[in-house]
Each structure stands twice: as C-alpha cells, then as structure tokens.
Amino acid sequence: MKKVRVATLIEKKQNKEKITSLTAYDYTFAYLMDEAGIDVILVGDSCGNVISGYDTTIPVTIDEIIYHTKSVKRGVKRAMIVADMPFMSYQCNFEDGIYNAGRLMKEGGAEAVKLEGGELVLPIVERLSKLGIPVLGHLGLTPQSVFSFSGYGVRGKKMSEAERIYNDAIALEKAGAFGIVLEKIPAELGKKISEKINIPTIGIGAGPFCDGQILVSYDMLGLYDKIKPKFVKRYREFGNELRNAVKEYCQEVKDRIYPSEEESY
Ligand code: KIV
C-alpha cells in the first residue's frame, strides 16, 4: 500500500491513469472508502448540505471542517486527505486564510486544502503553496458563490466565461496549485483545460476528459436523494435501503420479533 501524495496525482496524470475522489465527513465512510481504494478523500464543505441540512455551503465554519477532517483522518491509511476551506475562511484577509489553512493541517490532519475561485485567490494560492500547504483549486460552478451566480447552473457556457475559467486554470497552475476541481462546465471546456495544464483536473459535472472524477458520496450512494443533478450517477440507492431497514426494525420491535433469544444474554 503506497500512500497517495501530490506526486502520485501528478504521475497519474502523466501516465494517463484516472484519479478517483469522493467526499467523506466521518471515520466510517473514510475507512470504507480507503479500503476500497479511493485516491483522494475530500472533506468538502458539502457537509453543510448533506450532514447539516443547510440549503447552501455558506454557513459551514472552519471548526466544523476541522472536526470532520479529524474524524476522516482516523479512518484513512492510503488516500490523500484534502480539506475544504469554507466560505470566508480565506476571503477576508490573507493572514486569516493562511492561519485557517494551517489549522486544517495542524488540527485536522489534512494533507492539502481546497479553495474556490480564480484570479482573486491567486495570491493566497501562491503563498500557501510556498509555505508547504498543497492547494487544490476549484473553478466553474463554485458553490460558495451561489448567490452571485443566482443558482447552481452550468458555468462557462458563454464564450467570455469559458475563457475566464480557462485562463484562471492556467493562472492557478502558475500560482502553485497541484490540481483543480472543475465543476459543472461543458465537457469540451473540461477537455481543453485538462489538455492545456500539467496539473490534474478533477471533474464533477465537467465531462469525461478530466484527469480524475469526484462526487459527493451521499449523492452517488443515493443517501441525499432529494435532488439528483444530471451529472450524478447513483451507484446505489442507500436512501431507500435505509428507510426500508428502519421500517423493518420498527416492525420487528413492535411485533416482538427483535430482540430474539439469539440477540439476548
Ligand atoms: O464540498 C464539496 O463536496 C466539493 C465538491 C463538490 C467538489 O467542493
């Protein structure tokens, strides 16, 4: 078992081997995903949606991400752990951003951080990278900007926005990012960026040509089943499984079937 590091991901891109990534927020999920061979576990601020039940990722705090990262860390041996920098943990000022990224590593045990945005975040990406904190960029649909975007629509459909995303990707590589998440952009744009830059692109709704893929685990497992964006493939329907298991348990308790002699001392 070889630990996944930044160099592993770069090598994978060079060897045209796909990178696999999923989100996790707790020990058990992280442990099982690691055993299954996932390359990168993202402790995403999507915990705001799927764990805390918020409508957006905006309310998520740095302390919440640290808490989840610590739990994930205890379950993982091989995968690389990337922690998300939540809304306003890096945008207010430079020093706070560096301090918060440091906390994700020192307290959470993250091996890299992810932050959203292009041109505006270049200075902090550059500084963090130089300080030894690997940074994963995030372009396209950046959910922390949901109110500016007026929703979760596809980004980069217009030529001007596509050009901006493309140029931002090049600039993020220059600033020292080791990879870039590309979210909800046309497949052709994902392809163009992936071919242009030397660092890996990890797509989510960005088509099949990215160097790797990521999904929110609760989406692909069918646990967060209220909505299903087009780009999500549900590999299981665990939401239904869970409902049925709970119904069965309740019925058996009411019918005095559980616990039986077998489960008693
Ligand atoms: O928070 C998250 O889960 C993410 C992924 C959607 C990439 O940023």
py3Dmol code that shows the C-alpha trace and the ligand (Angstrom):
import py3Dmol

protein = """\
ATOM      1  CA  MET A   1       0.000   0.000   0.000  1.00  0.00           C
ATOM      2  CA  LYS A   2       1.570   3.249  -1.143  1.00  0.00           C
ATOM      3  CA  LYS A   3       0.296   6.478   0.385  1.00  0.00           C
ATOM      4  CA  VAL A   4      -1.237   8.856  -2.172  1.00  0.00           C
ATOM      5  CA  ARG A   5       0.609  12.152  -2.295  1.00  0.00           C
ATOM      6  CA  VAL A   6       0.706  15.184  -4.588  1.00  0.00           C
ATOM      7  CA  ALA A   7       3.431  13.496  -6.666  1.00  0.00           C
ATOM      8  CA  THR A   8       1.221  10.402  -7.083  1.00  0.00           C
ATOM      9  CA  LEU A   9      -1.530  12.508  -8.615  1.00  0.00           C
ATOM     10  CA  ILE A  10       0.828  14.314 -10.982  1.00  0.00           C
ATOM     11  CA  GLU A  11       2.289  10.939 -12.007  1.00  0.00           C
ATOM     12  CA  LYS A  12      -1.187   9.587 -12.641  1.00  0.00           C
ATOM     13  CA  LYS A  13      -1.907  12.473 -14.988  1.00  0.00           C
ATOM     14  CA  GLN A  14       1.373  11.897 -16.810  1.00  0.00           C
ATOM     15  CA  ASN A  15       0.601   8.184 -17.140  1.00  0.00           C
ATOM     16  CA  LYS A  16      -2.986   8.936 -18.245  1.00  0.00           C
ATOM     17  CA  GLU A  17      -4.311   6.997 -15.243  1.00  0.00           C
ATOM     18  CA  LYS A  18      -7.582   8.365 -13.881  1.00  0.00           C
ATOM     19  CA  ILE A  19      -7.693   9.819 -10.361  1.00  0.00           C
ATOM     20  CA  THR A  20     -10.630   8.793  -8.178  1.00  0.00           C
ATOM     21  CA  SER A  21     -12.063  11.019  -5.480  1.00  0.00           C
ATOM     22  CA  LEU A  22     -15.115  11.178  -3.224  1.00  0.00           C
ATOM     23  CA  THR A  23     -16.165  13.272  -0.269  1.00  0.00           C
ATOM     24  CA  ALA A  24     -16.278  11.924   3.276  1.00  0.00           C
ATOM     25  CA  TYR A  25     -17.022  13.571   6.566  1.00  0.00           C
ATOM     26  CA  ASP A  26     -16.620  10.812   9.161  1.00  0.00           C
ATOM     27  CA  TYR A  27     -14.455   7.903  10.269  1.00  0.00           C
ATOM     28  CA  THR A  28     -16.592   5.025   8.996  1.00  0.00           C
ATOM     29  CA  PHE A  29     -17.127   6.342   5.467  1.00  0.00           C
ATOM     30  CA  ALA A  30     -13.478   7.321   5.194  1.00  0.00           C
ATOM     31  CA  TYR A  31     -12.296   3.922   6.446  1.00  0.00           C
ATOM     32  CA  LEU A  32     -14.510   2.028   3.975  1.00  0.00           C
ATOM     33  CA  MET A  33     -13.597   4.277   1.035  1.00  0.00           C
ATOM     34  CA  ASP A  34      -9.909   3.977   1.826  1.00  0.00           C
ATOM     35  CA  GLU A  35     -10.184   0.183   1.934  1.00  0.00           C
ATOM     36  CA  ALA A  36     -11.998   0.328  -1.430  1.00  0.00           C
ATOM     37  CA  GLY A  37      -9.017   2.143  -2.946  1.00  0.00           C
ATOM     38  CA  ILE A  38     -10.141   5.743  -3.447  1.00  0.00           C
ATOM     39  CA  ASP A  39      -7.215   8.071  -4.237  1.00  0.00           C
ATOM     40  CA  VAL A  40      -8.394  11.350  -2.722  1.00  0.00           C
ATOM     41  CA  ILE A  41     -10.902  11.981   0.053  1.00  0.00           C
ATOM     42  CA  LEU A  42     -12.260  15.498   0.133  1.00  0.00           C
ATOM     43  CA  VAL A  43     -13.694  16.736   3.403  1.00  0.00           C
ATOM     44  CA  GLY A  44     -15.958  19.030   1.452  1.00  0.00           C
ATOM     45  CA  ASP A  45     -17.988  21.946   2.670  1.00  0.00           C
ATOM     46  CA  SER A  46     -20.825  19.981   1.075  1.00  0.00           C
ATOM     47  CA  CYS A  47     -21.084  18.688   4.664  1.00  0.00           C
ATOM     48  CA  GLY A  48     -23.220  21.817   5.055  1.00  0.00           C
ATOM     49  CA  ASN A  49     -25.807  20.264   2.732  1.00  0.00           C
ATOM     50  CA  VAL A  50     -25.616  16.542   3.358  1.00  0.00           C
ATOM     51  CA  ILE A  51     -24.653  16.444   7.046  1.00  0.00           C
ATOM     52  CA  SER A  52     -26.029  19.678   8.497  1.00  0.00           C
ATOM     53  CA  GLY A  53     -29.059  20.095   6.229  1.00  0.00           C
ATOM     54  CA  TYR A  54     -28.372  23.670   5.127  1.00  0.00           C
ATOM     55  CA  ASP A  55     -29.526  24.785   1.671  1.00  0.00           C
ATOM     56  CA  THR A  56     -26.052  26.081   0.808  1.00  0.00           C
ATOM     57  CA  THR A  57     -22.444  25.647   1.937  1.00  0.00           C
ATOM     58  CA  ILE A  58     -22.293  29.254   3.169  1.00  0.00           C
ATOM     59  CA  PRO A  59     -22.877  28.594   6.901  1.00  0.00           C
ATOM     60  CA  VAL A  60     -20.098  25.971   7.224  1.00  0.00           C
ATOM     61  CA  THR A  61     -17.339  27.015   9.634  1.00  0.00           C
ATOM     62  CA  ILE A  62     -13.644  26.228   9.798  1.00  0.00           C
ATOM     63  CA  ASP A  63     -14.203  24.442  13.126  1.00  0.00           C
ATOM     64  CA  GLU A  64     -16.769  22.163  11.505  1.00  0.00           C
ATOM     65  CA  ILE A  65     -14.355  21.246   8.705  1.00  0.00           C
ATOM     66  CA  ILE A  66     -11.614  20.594  11.275  1.00  0.00           C
ATOM     67  CA  TYR A  67     -13.957  18.326  13.238  1.00  0.00           C
ATOM     68  CA  HIS A  68     -14.865  16.300  10.133  1.00  0.00           C
ATOM     69  CA  THR A  69     -11.259  16.171   8.904  1.00  0.00           C
ATOM     70  CA  LYS A  70     -10.087  14.759  12.243  1.00  0.00           C
ATOM     71  CA  SER A  71     -12.723  12.024  12.017  1.00  0.00           C
ATOM     72  CA  VAL A  72     -11.784  11.197   8.416  1.00  0.00           C
ATOM     73  CA  LYS A  73      -8.088  11.176   9.262  1.00  0.00           C
ATOM     74  CA  ARG A  74      -8.555   8.406  11.829  1.00  0.00           C
ATOM     75  CA  GLY A  75     -10.039   6.117   9.173  1.00  0.00           C
ATOM     76  CA  VAL A  76      -7.527   6.617   6.375  1.00  0.00           C
ATOM     77  CA  LYS A  77      -4.217   4.917   5.636  1.00  0.00           C
ATOM     78  CA  ARG A  78      -3.703   5.339   1.877  1.00  0.00           C
ATOM     79  CA  ALA A  79      -5.859   8.091   0.417  1.00  0.00           C
ATOM     80  CA  MET A  80      -4.796  11.712   0.325  1.00  0.00           C
ATOM     81  CA  ILE A  81      -6.984  13.883   2.561  1.00  0.00           C
ATOM     82  CA  VAL A  82      -7.962  17.293   1.244  1.00  0.00           C
ATOM     83  CA  ALA A  83      -9.934  19.673   3.476  1.00  0.00           C
ATOM     84  CA  ASP A  84     -12.183  22.371   2.067  1.00  0.00           C
ATOM     85  CA  MET A  85     -11.697  25.971   3.147  1.00  0.00           C
ATOM     86  CA  PRO A  86     -15.217  27.180   3.944  1.00  0.00           C
ATOM     87  CA  PHE A  87     -16.794  30.463   2.886  1.00  0.00           C
ATOM     88  CA  MET A  88     -15.000  33.494   4.368  1.00  0.00           C
ATOM     89  CA  SER A  89     -12.187  31.460   5.889  1.00  0.00           C
ATOM     90  CA  TYR A  90      -9.761  32.769   3.216  1.00  0.00           C
ATOM     91  CA  GLN A  91     -11.505  35.701   1.518  1.00  0.00           C
ATOM     92  CA  CYS A  92     -11.420  38.328   4.322  1.00  0.00           C
ATOM     93  CA  ASN A  93      -7.693  38.725   4.549  1.00  0.00           C
ATOM     94  CA  PHE A  94      -4.519  36.985   3.642  1.00  0.00           C
ATOM     95  CA  GLU A  95      -3.310  36.240   7.185  1.00  0.00           C
ATOM     96  CA  ASP A  96      -6.603  34.643   8.248  1.00  0.00           C
ATOM     97  CA  GLY A  97      -6.540  32.475   5.141  1.00  0.00           C
ATOM     98  CA  ILE A  98      -3.056  31.212   5.886  1.00  0.00           C
ATOM     99  CA  TYR A  99      -3.871  30.685   9.545  1.00  0.00           C
ATOM    100  CA  ASN A 100      -7.043  28.740   8.707  1.00  0.00           C
ATOM    101  CA  ALA A 101      -5.298  26.568   6.118  1.00  0.00           C
ATOM    102  CA  GLY A 102      -2.665  25.847   8.764  1.00  0.00           C
ATOM    103  CA  ARG A 103      -5.373  24.840  11.231  1.00  0.00           C
ATOM    104  CA  LEU A 104      -6.830  22.361   8.730  1.00  0.00           C
ATOM    105  CA  MET A 105      -3.429  20.709   8.537  1.00  0.00           C
ATOM    106  CA  LYS A 106      -2.245  21.019  12.157  1.00  0.00           C
ATOM    107  CA  GLU A 107      -5.538  20.302  13.910  1.00  0.00           C
ATOM    108  CA  GLY A 108      -7.469  18.384  11.255  1.00  0.00           C
ATOM    109  CA  GLY A 109      -4.637  16.369   9.804  1.00  0.00           C
ATOM    110  CA  ALA A 110      -5.373  17.434   6.213  1.00  0.00           C
ATOM    111  CA  GLU A 111      -2.637  16.900   3.661  1.00  0.00           C
ATOM    112  CA  ALA A 112      -3.909  19.634   1.346  1.00  0.00           C
ATOM    113  CA  VAL A 113      -6.611  22.293   1.236  1.00  0.00           C
ATOM    114  CA  LYS A 114      -9.126  23.230  -1.436  1.00  0.00           C
ATOM    115  CA  LEU A 115     -10.378  26.712  -2.106  1.00  0.00           C
ATOM    116  CA  GLU A 116     -12.744  28.168  -4.664  1.00  0.00           C
ATOM    117  CA  GLY A 117     -12.066  30.871  -7.210  1.00  0.00           C
ATOM    118  CA  GLY A 118      -9.707  32.174  -9.863  1.00  0.00           C
ATOM    119  CA  GLU A 119      -7.901  35.481 -10.182  1.00  0.00           C
ATOM    120  CA  LEU A 120      -8.866  36.761  -6.731  1.00  0.00           C
ATOM    121  CA  VAL A 121      -7.374  33.819  -4.862  1.00  0.00           C
ATOM    122  CA  LEU A 122      -4.083  33.635  -6.770  1.00  0.00           C
ATOM    123  CA  PRO A 123      -2.044  35.469  -4.102  1.00  0.00           C
ATOM    124  CA  ILE A 124      -3.149  33.129  -1.326  1.00  0.00           C
ATOM    125  CA  VAL A 125      -2.692  30.045  -3.517  1.00  0.00           C
ATOM    126  CA  GLU A 126       0.844  31.191  -4.227  1.00  0.00           C
ATOM    127  CA  ARG A 127       1.650  31.899  -0.584  1.00  0.00           C
ATOM    128  CA  LEU A 128       0.137  28.646   0.725  1.00  0.00           C
ATOM    129  CA  SER A 129       1.960  26.597  -1.895  1.00  0.00           C
ATOM    130  CA  LYS A 130       5.254  28.265  -0.985  1.00  0.00           C
ATOM    131  CA  LEU A 131       4.567  27.629   2.709  1.00  0.00           C
ATOM    132  CA  GLY A 132       4.228  23.904   2.048  1.00  0.00           C
ATOM    133  CA  ILE A 133       0.448  23.716   2.056  1.00  0.00           C
ATOM    134  CA  PRO A 134      -0.668  21.981  -1.147  1.00  0.00           C
ATOM    135  CA  VAL A 135      -3.665  23.717  -2.723  1.00  0.00           C
ATOM    136  CA  LEU A 136      -6.384  22.215  -4.869  1.00  0.00           C
ATOM    137  CA  GLY A 137      -8.166  24.922  -6.861  1.00  0.00           C
ATOM    138  CA  HIS A 138     -11.876  24.877  -7.728  1.00  0.00           C
ATOM    139  CA  LEU A 139     -13.320  26.560 -10.836  1.00  0.00           C
ATOM    140  CA  GLY A 140     -16.571  26.592 -12.781  1.00  0.00           C
ATOM    141  CA  LEU A 141     -19.577  26.268 -10.515  1.00  0.00           C
ATOM    142  CA  THR A 142     -18.142  27.343  -7.189  1.00  0.00           C
ATOM    143  CA  PRO A 143     -20.993  26.731  -4.717  1.00  0.00           C
ATOM    144  CA  GLN A 144     -19.797  29.421  -2.270  1.00  0.00           C
ATOM    145  CA  SER A 145     -20.797  31.955  -4.979  1.00  0.00           C
ATOM    146  CA  VAL A 146     -24.308  30.549  -5.334  1.00  0.00           C
ATOM    147  CA  PHE A 147     -25.915  33.919  -4.612  1.00  0.00           C
ATOM    148  CA  SER A 148     -23.771  35.761  -7.176  1.00  0.00           C
ATOM    149  CA  PHE A 149     -24.489  33.060  -9.747  1.00  0.00           C
ATOM    150  CA  SER A 150     -28.206  33.093  -8.832  1.00  0.00           C
ATOM    151  CA  GLY A 151     -28.231  29.320  -8.548  1.00  0.00           C
ATOM    152  CA  TYR A 152     -26.369  26.138  -9.377  1.00  0.00           C
ATOM    153  CA  GLY A 153     -26.485  26.303 -13.186  1.00  0.00           C
ATOM    154  CA  VAL A 154     -23.775  25.191 -15.609  1.00  0.00           C
ATOM    155  CA  ARG A 155     -20.890  27.690 -15.837  1.00  0.00           C
ATOM    156  CA  GLY A 156     -18.752  28.510 -18.858  1.00  0.00           C
ATOM    157  CA  LYS A 157     -21.423  28.136 -21.489  1.00  0.00           C
ATOM    158  CA  LYS A 158     -20.827  31.690 -22.706  1.00  0.00           C
ATOM    159  CA  MET A 159     -17.536  32.229 -24.524  1.00  0.00           C
ATOM    160  CA  SER A 160     -16.455  35.049 -22.194  1.00  0.00           C
ATOM    161  CA  GLU A 161     -16.960  32.949 -19.051  1.00  0.00           C
ATOM    162  CA  ALA A 162     -15.355  29.890 -20.653  1.00  0.00           C
ATOM    163  CA  GLU A 163     -12.302  31.988 -21.478  1.00  0.00           C
ATOM    164  CA  ARG A 164     -12.140  33.283 -17.908  1.00  0.00           C
ATOM    165  CA  ILE A 165     -12.299  29.769 -16.454  1.00  0.00           C
ATOM    166  CA  TYR A 166      -9.629  28.591 -18.923  1.00  0.00           C
ATOM    167  CA  ASN A 167      -7.318  31.485 -18.071  1.00  0.00           C
ATOM    168  CA  ASP A 168      -7.951  31.027 -14.346  1.00  0.00           C
ATOM    169  CA  ALA A 169      -6.906  27.378 -14.632  1.00  0.00           C
ATOM    170  CA  ILE A 170      -3.620  28.375 -16.257  1.00  0.00           C
ATOM    171  CA  ALA A 171      -3.075  31.058 -13.620  1.00  0.00           C
ATOM    172  CA  LEU A 172      -3.828  28.655 -10.749  1.00  0.00           C
ATOM    173  CA  GLU A 173      -1.222  26.233 -12.060  1.00  0.00           C
ATOM    174  CA  LYS A 174       1.285  29.083 -12.276  1.00  0.00           C
ATOM    175  CA  ALA A 175       0.454  30.145  -8.714  1.00  0.00           C
ATOM    176  CA  GLY A 176       1.361  26.669  -7.468  1.00  0.00           C
ATOM    177  CA  ALA A 177      -1.923  24.743  -7.217  1.00  0.00           C
ATOM    178  CA  PHE A 178      -1.297  20.992  -7.508  1.00  0.00           C
ATOM    179  CA  GLY A 179      -4.674  20.292  -9.092  1.00  0.00           C
ATOM    180  CA  ILE A 180      -8.008  21.872  -9.957  1.00  0.00           C
ATOM    181  CA  VAL A 181     -11.583  20.736  -9.388  1.00  0.00           C
ATOM    182  CA  LEU A 182     -13.713  21.677 -12.397  1.00  0.00           C
ATOM    183  CA  GLU A 183     -17.384  21.741 -11.506  1.00  0.00           C
ATOM    184  CA  LYS A 184     -20.380  21.801 -13.842  1.00  0.00           C
ATOM    185  CA  ILE A 185     -18.812  23.127 -17.028  1.00  0.00           C
ATOM    186  CA  PRO A 186     -19.209  21.918 -20.621  1.00  0.00           C
ATOM    187  CA  ALA A 187     -17.247  18.724 -21.362  1.00  0.00           C
ATOM    188  CA  GLU A 188     -15.339  20.438 -24.170  1.00  0.00           C
ATOM    189  CA  LEU A 189     -14.077  23.118 -21.789  1.00  0.00           C
ATOM    190  CA  GLY A 190     -13.045  20.428 -19.298  1.00  0.00           C
ATOM    191  CA  LYS A 191     -11.124  18.734 -22.109  1.00  0.00           C
ATOM    192  CA  LYS A 192      -9.435  21.931 -23.264  1.00  0.00           C
ATOM    193  CA  ILE A 193      -8.266  22.800 -19.745  1.00  0.00           C
ATOM    194  CA  SER A 194      -7.133  19.237 -18.997  1.00  0.00           C
ATOM    195  CA  GLU A 195      -5.042  19.180 -22.156  1.00  0.00           C
ATOM    196  CA  LYS A 196      -3.557  22.602 -21.506  1.00  0.00           C
ATOM    197  CA  ILE A 197      -2.357  22.368 -17.924  1.00  0.00           C
ATOM    198  CA  ASN A 198       0.202  19.981 -16.424  1.00  0.00           C
ATOM    199  CA  ILE A 199      -1.554  19.546 -13.086  1.00  0.00           C
ATOM    200  CA  PRO A 200      -4.517  17.161 -12.757  1.00  0.00           C
ATOM    201  CA  THR A 201      -8.086  18.291 -13.284  1.00  0.00           C
ATOM    202  CA  ILE A 202     -10.723  16.569 -11.152  1.00  0.00           C
ATOM    203  CA  GLY A 203     -14.126  16.865 -12.750  1.00  0.00           C
ATOM    204  CA  ILE A 204     -17.570  16.943 -11.227  1.00  0.00           C
ATOM    205  CA  GLY A 205     -20.106  17.511 -13.969  1.00  0.00           C
ATOM    206  CA  ALA A 206     -17.215  18.517 -16.266  1.00  0.00           C
ATOM    207  CA  GLY A 207     -17.359  15.593 -18.682  1.00  0.00           C
ATOM    208  CA  PRO A 208     -15.234  12.505 -19.254  1.00  0.00           C
ATOM    209  CA  PHE A 209     -11.981  14.151 -20.303  1.00  0.00           C
ATOM    210  CA  CYS A 210     -10.784  15.392 -16.909  1.00  0.00           C
ATOM    211  CA  ASP A 211      -7.831  13.626 -15.312  1.00  0.00           C
ATOM    212  CA  GLY A 212      -9.977  12.444 -12.432  1.00  0.00           C
ATOM    213  CA  GLN A 213     -13.515  12.480 -11.103  1.00  0.00           C
ATOM    214  CA  ILE A 214     -15.079  13.448  -7.805  1.00  0.00           C
ATOM    215  CA  LEU A 215     -18.628  13.146  -6.493  1.00  0.00           C
ATOM    216  CA  VAL A 216     -20.314  13.942  -3.211  1.00  0.00           C
ATOM    217  CA  SER A 217     -20.517  10.480  -1.646  1.00  0.00           C
ATOM    218  CA  TYR A 218     -24.051  10.999  -0.327  1.00  0.00           C
ATOM    219  CA  ASP A 219     -25.183  11.758  -3.908  1.00  0.00           C
ATOM    220  CA  MET A 220     -23.575   8.753  -5.580  1.00  0.00           C
ATOM    221  CA  LEU A 221     -24.784   6.428  -2.827  1.00  0.00           C
ATOM    222  CA  GLY A 222     -28.357   7.706  -3.104  1.00  0.00           C
ATOM    223  CA  LEU A 223     -28.370   8.856   0.525  1.00  0.00           C
ATOM    224  CA  TYR A 224     -29.010  12.530  -0.249  1.00  0.00           C
ATOM    225  CA  ASP A 225     -31.859  11.700  -2.570  1.00  0.00           C
ATOM    226  CA  LYS A 226     -33.981  14.853  -2.551  1.00  0.00           C
ATOM    227  CA  ILE A 227     -32.302  16.102  -5.720  1.00  0.00           C
ATOM    228  CA  LYS A 228     -30.308  14.447  -8.485  1.00  0.00           C
ATOM    229  CA  PRO A 229     -28.227  16.712 -10.701  1.00  0.00           C
ATOM    230  CA  LYS A 230     -27.717  15.343 -14.252  1.00  0.00           C
ATOM    231  CA  PHE A 231     -24.012  14.719 -13.636  1.00  0.00           C
ATOM    232  CA  VAL A 232     -24.617  12.453 -10.633  1.00  0.00           C
ATOM    233  CA  LYS A 233     -24.691   8.729 -11.218  1.00  0.00           C
ATOM    234  CA  ARG A 234     -26.253   6.873  -8.330  1.00  0.00           C
ATOM    235  CA  TYR A 235     -24.253   3.708  -7.786  1.00  0.00           C
ATOM    236  CA  ARG A 236     -26.604   2.573  -5.021  1.00  0.00           C
ATOM    237  CA  GLU A 237     -29.957   3.600  -3.569  1.00  0.00           C
ATOM    238  CA  PHE A 238     -28.912   3.537   0.080  1.00  0.00           C
ATOM    239  CA  GLY A 239     -31.553   6.125   0.990  1.00  0.00           C
ATOM    240  CA  ASN A 240     -34.247   3.574   0.138  1.00  0.00           C
ATOM    241  CA  GLU A 241     -32.230   0.798   1.766  1.00  0.00           C
ATOM    242  CA  LEU A 242     -32.006   2.825   4.958  1.00  0.00           C
ATOM    243  CA  ARG A 243     -35.721   3.658   5.007  1.00  0.00           C
ATOM    244  CA  ASN A 244     -36.600   0.004   4.453  1.00  0.00           C
ATOM    245  CA  ALA A 245     -34.169  -1.202   7.112  1.00  0.00           C
ATOM    246  CA  VAL A 246     -35.615   1.236   9.652  1.00  0.00           C
ATOM    247  CA  LYS A 247     -39.200   0.226   8.762  1.00  0.00           C
ATOM    248  CA  GLU A 248     -38.277  -3.448   9.142  1.00  0.00           C
ATOM    249  CA  TYR A 249     -36.611  -2.792  12.501  1.00  0.00           C
ATOM    250  CA  CYS A 250     -39.614  -0.827  13.794  1.00  0.00           C
ATOM    251  CA  GLN A 251     -42.000  -3.558  12.688  1.00  0.00           C
ATOM    252  CA  GLU A 252     -39.937  -6.306  14.298  1.00  0.00           C
ATOM    253  CA  VAL A 253     -39.694  -4.399  17.579  1.00  0.00           C
ATOM    254  CA  LYS A 254     -43.474  -3.806  17.594  1.00  0.00           C
ATOM    255  CA  ASP A 255     -44.126  -7.443  16.691  1.00  0.00           C
ATOM    256  CA  ARG A 256     -41.729  -8.617  19.442  1.00  0.00           C
ATOM    257  CA  ILE A 257     -39.560 -10.394  16.861  1.00  0.00           C
ATOM    258  CA  TYR A 258     -36.465  -8.374  17.780  1.00  0.00           C
ATOM    259  CA  PRO A 259     -34.644  -8.963  20.051  1.00  0.00           C
ATOM    260  CA  SER A 260     -34.993 -12.756  19.972  1.00  0.00           C
ATOM    261  CA  GLU A 261     -33.213 -15.306  22.103  1.00  0.00           C
ATOM    262  CA  GLU A 262     -30.272 -15.133  19.707  1.00  0.00           C
ATOM    263  CA  GLU A 263     -29.687 -11.457  20.478  1.00  0.00           C
ATOM    264  CA  SER A 264     -30.240 -11.848  24.222  1.00  0.00           C
ATOM    265  CA  TYR A 265     -27.858 -12.678  27.111  1.00  0.00           C
TER     266      TYR A 265
END
"""
ligand_1 = """\
8
KIV
O -17.681 20.466 -0.995
C -17.615 19.606 -1.867
O -18.059 18.476 -1.714
C -16.981 19.973 -3.124
C -17.111 19.004 -4.243
C -18.442 19.180 -4.855
C -16.022 19.133 -5.225
O -16.425 21.011 -3.244
"""
view = py3Dmol.view(width=600, height=400)
view.addModel(protein, "pdb")
view.setStyle({"model": 0}, {"cartoon": {"style": "trace"}})
view.addModel(ligand_1, "xyz")
view.setStyle({"model": 1}, {"stick": {}})
view.zoomTo()
view.show()
